[in-house]
Amino acid sequence: MDDNIVAERVFESEGHDIICRFFIPRPDGEDFRCEYEISSLLKCRRGYAMGIDRVQALLNAMTDAHLKLQDWEAEVTWLGSQCLGLPGFDDVINRFTPAGRWYSPPEG
């Protein structure tokens, strides 16, 4: 599955690495599904997010992973900072969707 990794970032928590990997978004019905994995010495969490195209699926997966890292048992940092360098929920809505709102494709 490593050959399907599109992006990877290493975070730290209590002196241990937490590796977050995002995999190539794949078609899922009419939309796209982007799987991700967050792994540490003690556990591995997997998830996915959907999008209307590959970019939105990847951004949504990054947002979902960001939320999971914020809820980690201990503080997670990246390069010594609490800023994890991943989009948050407000970023996705306000920066990556038309007119700053959820995008719904036209019907028909």
Buried (B, 14 or more C-beta within 10 A) or exposed (E): EEEEEBEEBEBBBEEEEBEBBBBBBEEEEEBBBBBBBBBBEEEEBEBBBBBBEBEBBBBBBBBBBBEBBEEBEEEBBBEEEEEBEBBBEEBBBEEBBEEEEEEEEEEE
